[in-house]
Amino acid sequence: MVKISNKLLYLSINLFEQNDYNYFITNTNCKVPGGNIVLLTKIFLDNAPLIASLFFIMGAFIVFQILFAGVRLILKVRRRNTDRYLLRSILGIIYILSLLFIMQLSIRGKNQSWIYVNFQLVSIIFYTVILSVPFKYHLFGPIVVAFMAFNSALTSWESWCLAIVLIVFYYSLNYIKNHTKNKFPFLSYLIVSLISGFAYWFFVKVKFSISNPMFFRQVIYLFIIELFTFGYIAILYTDLESRAALFRDATHDKLTHAYNYDAFDIDFRSLFKDNVISDGKFTMMMFDIDHFKSINDTYGHLSWGQGFADSGRGCTDCTRKK
């Protein structure tokens, strides 16, 4: 039992209407002066599911970033040299599958076992667009079948239709990602997600006999959630592009676009660090070309750059052969 002050009780009740107050009184587990009350989070989830879903999805993204940074830090402390993109993909798959199975387990066998459908659709966006799992790893089909087996839905034709929609949705997002000229095809992603989401909810409606008002409400919720999700990802992409442009300006010569001292300093520090961690062998060769500047003064920057690049390739080929 939790004691709640009169001031907190009155403030809480004023946030809701009289019907909600009656709900407080009849559904209680917390001892309060003059009556009982449930936690406000319960009312919030029941009366504002869309806002709760948006906060939940944002929280899921942030928790994954914290988890990924923590695992990388642990591996760094233990001097384990791992590919960050492969680690991100593996950790992301484990993370999203754990969330999906835990959430589905909490509603398994209940009447409203479809309440996490929107999160299932967003998880595909997370798997494909955010994680960017390499397409050569064909893991998505087996994951969908395993999820169906977990829900004892292998004999349901509606469930197989749902699985087909998910797989088509996944391959469509991958196709857009690999065949677009835009850095982030926001509109293409959103249109495909809306079409796939509508088709998915249609078969959910058929399977669970959902009413038309509930069906259209959930589709609208899905549109807002997907708009929010892709907007969040677009902001991340824009931020990454700005940082990449700043880094490129800081490590390249403005006129010749050649690497400057800072670029080599960053690369050498990273190489030395990786070789210390892996206890590998590392060799660095430095040399000076006499009177090379005269090429620049005589023939211009383009010829100088081409000659410099040819010299570098020749030295690289020569040292690798030996």
Secondary structure, 3 states (H helix, E strand, C coil): CCCCCHHHHHHHHHCCCHHHHHHHHHCCCEEECCEEECCHHHHHHHHCHHHHHHHHHHHHHHHHHHHHHHHHHHHHHCCCCCCHHHHHHHHHHHHHHHHHHHHHHHCCCCCCCCCCHHHHHHHHHHHHHHCCCCCCCCCHHHHHHHHHHHCCCCCCHHHHHHHHHHHHHHHHHHHHHHCCCCCCCHHHHHHHHHHHHHHHHHHHHHHHCCCHHHHHHHHHHHHHHHHHHHHHHHHHHHHHHHHHHHHHHHHECCCCCCECHHHHHHHHHHHHHHHHHHCCCCCCCCCCCCCCHHHHHHHCHHHHHHHHHHHHHHHHHHHHHC
